Amino acid sequence: MDVSELKMLPAGESDGTKVCVKVPGPALTYQNIHYCIRESRGPCRKRGPEREILKNVSGIMKTGLNAIMGATGSGKTSLLDVIAGRKDPRGLRSGQVLVDNKVVTSDLRLMSAYVVQDDILMGTLTVRENLLFSGNLRLPRKQYSTADKKKKVESIVQELGLEDCADTKIGTAFIRGVSGGERKRCSIGMELITSPTLLFLDEPTTGLDSNTANSIIALLHRLSRGGRTIIFSIHQPRYSIFKLFDHLTLLHKGETVYTGPAVKAVDYFQSLGYRCEAFNNPADFFLDITNGEVLSSMPTEKSLAELYRESHYCAAVKEELKCITGPSDLTTEVESKAASYATSFFYQLKVVCWRTMLNVFRNPQTSYAQMVMNILSALLIGLIYYQMPLTLPEALQNRIGAFFFLIINMVFGNLSAVELFINERAIFVHENSGGYYRTSVYFLSKVFVDLLPNRIVPIFIFSSISYYMMGLNPSFTAFLCFALTMSMVSLAGVSLAFLVSASVSTFAMANVLITLPFVFMMVFGGFLVNLNSMLNWLSWLKWASIFRYGLDAVTINEMKGQVFYSDNATLTGEMYLESQGIDYSVWGFWQNQVALLGIILVCMTFAYVQLRRINRWK
Ligand SMILES: Nc1ncnc2c1ncn2[C@@H]1O[C@H](COP(=O)(O)OP(=O)(O)OP(=O)(O)O)[C@@H](O)[C@H]1O
């Protein structure tokens, strides 16, 4: 739309400054919002007393730039999250949020867009690839062909001025990427893909230098003139930013101290006896007032919130809200409706798998390092146990020692898998709750693209190097059974790591939770202690040991049919297996694989359940 067509009507109407656009954006109203939190305290996470963080706040936000300002901890982000339907509805004690007089449901939430403070983007993908990812998943395939989606991405690239960096990667800890401002623009672009008319942004200028912050707000201002209602929290904007605001909501300790046209705010506070000095930035002036650093020339016992409640601005809001009626309770409505998706399960799976694959290939430290580590450790083990003889006693000692070493290597080599869901937790929560894809799609993409090729291919290479260097049973079937056992042991270790990774949000906690079971499983593996001589009530733990199943399987695979000899005696592999109480029948071997498969399936299922249980609310 041509900007010259736009004209600001004179400010000062009771409802605030009106922005003239061809098609206005939705009007968002919120009424008597009481929001409480209950913090957990102490090591037992005992629930503390309830704390009210939003106290009876009401307001109306219309087409244009609607800023929510206030000092740190005043409740800006909480208000933004409540009205955007992102805050845990359990904390909402009363109040109602309506968009164009309709209650906020999850469908309505998907129509709007929310740009989080920390830009959550896939760092290994370029700006254009990230935008296309959003477009592919969030634009219905019935209405948009692939060419349409590409066209839409190109129009957003141009609208946001991202042409120069469209093919630059966003950047990770290892890759130098786009600048902070370009990152923020890309985050906004990810949300603009669905052409939302209601856009929420949490502190869009935080962390940016003042010129970049200026250009971001100028961009939002331009977008708002296309008929959008843009609502954002902001901390302490400079004047050139402040003067672009159409509507201002000022909070102090969870209460409204002003809501109305931004251009009228200085006059309002001057009418209360606060003097804004010449050249002072109004935004700084307001924060000085709420922080008590500027005093009124008309001292009163009343608080700023009480004075606001007596003002004509508050009366005007109340008057307008009186005409708007909606259902009495918001909470149930928000909770009950499941999110709907623009695309089918299989299409989502294809798009998310493609992104996961690109991410794996462009993250050398995970894919290539895994391969190199496996080759190096195979060579090391191969050299230590090079061409093991059949003479006793070293034949048995070396074989059992080598198998134990191999299993340890397979299990502990997967400790890095605990990073998987922790690293990407923020991006998963953001995209999943933003309606990009289902939880099952994300989980399966990790299994198909990350788990299988990243864990199984290197293990087959590892097995072929170490197996033939150690001079184990030369039959090819025996080699395949060995490689299969190594893969199953590794997958069982990874699935336990997946479960831990999906259950906790910090590496420190994940490391403790994964190391403990691995160490216990190692003790109950049958190498460090004779399981038959253990206390009965303790020995059941061997049934949960990945080590025991792995060790038994490779021992049966190697020993069965072998004959070991010393100067004056011979010992068959079967005799050794019997002495250890290992069932060496065909089922005896396969029951270990079945048990490992059982562990994999149980851990994977619980990992998926845990991913579903991750708290999406802020
Ligand atoms: N989920 C939560 N758990 C615990 N405390 C919370 C939660 N959400 C908000 N609070 C508390 O509520 C108060 C208001 O928080 P909020 O993030 O809305 O403030 P803010 O004005 O956005 O602050 P800042 O500018 O520092 O981001 C703070 O004291 C904060 O600690």
The ligand as an ORCA input file, in Angstrom:
! r2SCAN-3c Opt
* xyz 0 1
  N       6.737    -18.058     34.921
  C       7.180    -17.269     35.900
  N       7.739    -17.793     37.001
  C       8.190    -17.013     37.994
  N       8.131    -15.667     37.979
  C       7.588    -15.073     36.918
  C       7.086    -15.848     35.815
  N       6.612    -14.997     34.890
  C       6.803    -13.752     35.395
  N       7.377    -13.806     36.610
  C       7.708    -12.668     37.484
  O       6.760    -11.663     37.247
  C       7.347    -10.388     37.236
  C       7.072     -9.707     35.908
  O       7.792    -10.410     34.910
  P       7.866     -9.947     33.403
  O       8.813    -10.834     32.696
  O       6.502     -9.825     32.867
  O       8.504     -8.489     33.580
  P       9.073     -7.511     32.488
  O       8.484     -6.187     32.771
  O       8.872     -8.057     31.129
  O      10.598     -7.514     32.883
  P      11.903     -7.453     31.953
  O      11.918     -6.124     31.315
  O      13.020     -7.619     32.920
  O      11.775     -8.586     30.988
  C       8.825    -10.589     37.488
  O       9.058    -10.340     38.848
  C       9.043    -12.038     37.152
  O      10.073    -12.571     37.935
*
